[in-house]
């Protein structure tokens, strides 16, 4: 964990338009707390990628039982604070420590480790490892992690033979809502390719 990155980033949150308008009017974000969240519990943003935020909201609106009827995206100024940055060697070492601890506890209890889905869209193992990491940090009385940052490659190849993927993105999970310094309406020109 570190405070080595830029102090502030711009993040984009895909949601329903009604939710977005409430957030723009000053309502608080509701953290995600699913057992399959890629970066564990938190408020999720796409770093520097408003189109991916809108794309997520559009995809979510098409799912059975969707809570999003009109896809929308808002921007936020985020201070990373104490960041578990999974793009760094140190961040990944923290994950390995948490995984080993989770595996040990699970084995001692006679349980199976959770698994990520084959398509990696439901990351139950990754979420459990991150939850374990937060528990270890708390147990050692270390400062709590404010944000978690990770790079994800997903989607089809950008072009034939490419190592780049259409939906590659940097995602931020904000655990400390005080790190969200402000929100803003995304200009329409930022939502076009």
LINCOR-V28944 format. One record per pair of residues at least 24 apart in sequence whose C-alpha atoms are under 6 Angstrom apart, sorted by the first residue. I is the first residue (numbers start at 1). GAP is how many residues later the second one is. D is the distance in Angstrom with one decimal. If there is no record, write none. Layout:
[[I & GAP & D] [I & GAP & D]]
This chain:
[[1 & 82 & 5.3] [1 & 83 & 4.5] [1 & 90 & 5.9] [2 & 80 & 5.6] [2 & 81 & 5.4] [3 & 79 & 5.5] [7 & 72 & 5.5] [8 & 70 & 5.4] [8 & 71 & 4.4] [9 & 68 & 5.9] [9 & 69 & 5.3] [10 & 38 & 5.6] [10 & 66 & 5.7] [10 & 67 & 4.9] [11 & 34 & 5.1] [11 & 35 & 5.3] [11 & 36 & 4.4] [11 & 37 & 5.7] [11 & 64 & 5.7] [11 & 65 & 5.2] [12 & 33 & 4.9] [12 & 34 & 5.0] [12 & 38 & 5.2] [12 & 41 & 5.7] [12 & 62 & 5.7] [12 & 63 & 4.5] [13 & 32 & 4.8] [13 & 40 & 5.5] [13 & 60 & 5.4] [13 & 61 & 5.4] [14 & 39 & 4.4] [14 & 40 & 5.3] [14 & 43 & 4.9] [14 & 58 & 5.8] [14 & 59 & 4.4] [15 & 42 & 5.4] [15 & 57 & 5.4] [15 & 58 & 5.9] [16 & 52 & 4.6] [16 & 54 & 5.4] [16 & 55 & 5.0] [16 & 56 & 5.4] [17 & 53 & 5.5] [17 & 54 & 6.0] [17 & 55 & 4.9] [35 & 89 & 5.7] [36 & 86 & 5.0] [36 & 87 & 4.6] [36 & 88 & 4.1] [36 & 91 & 5.7] [37 & 90 & 5.6] [38 & 85 & 5.5] [38 & 89 & 5.8] [40 & 87 & 4.6] [40 & 90 & 5.6] [42 & 131 & 4.9] [42 & 132 & 5.0] [42 & 133 & 4.6] [43 & 130 & 5.2] [43 & 131 & 4.9] [44 & 128 & 5.7] [44 & 129 & 4.6] [45 & 126 & 5.7] [45 & 127 & 5.2] [46 & 124 & 5.9] [46 & 125 & 4.7] [47 & 123 & 5.5] [47 & 124 & 5.9] [51 & 140 & 5.5] [74 & 111 & 5.5] [74 & 112 & 5.7] [75 & 108 & 5.5] [75 & 109 & 5.0] [75 & 111 & 5.9] [76 & 106 & 5.6] [76 & 107 & 4.2] [77 & 103 & 6.0] [77 & 104 & 5.4] [77 & 105 & 5.4] [78 & 101 & 5.6] [78 & 102 & 4.6] [78 & 103 & 5.8] [79 & 100 & 5.0] [80 & 67 & 5.8] [81 & 65 & 5.7] [82 & 63 & 5.4] [82 & 64 & 5.2] [83 & 63 & 5.9] [83 & 64 & 4.8] [83 & 65 & 5.6] [84 & 64 & 4.7] [85 & 63 & 5.9] [85 & 64 & 4.8] [86 & 63 & 5.8] [86 & 64 & 5.0] [98 & 31 & 5.7] [98 & 34 & 5.8] [98 & 35 & 4.9] [99 & 30 & 5.3] [146 & 29 & 5.2] [146 & 30 & 4.9] [147 & 26 & 5.6] [147 & 27 & 4.5] [147 & 28 & 5.5] [148 & 24 & 5.6] [148 & 25 & 5.1]]
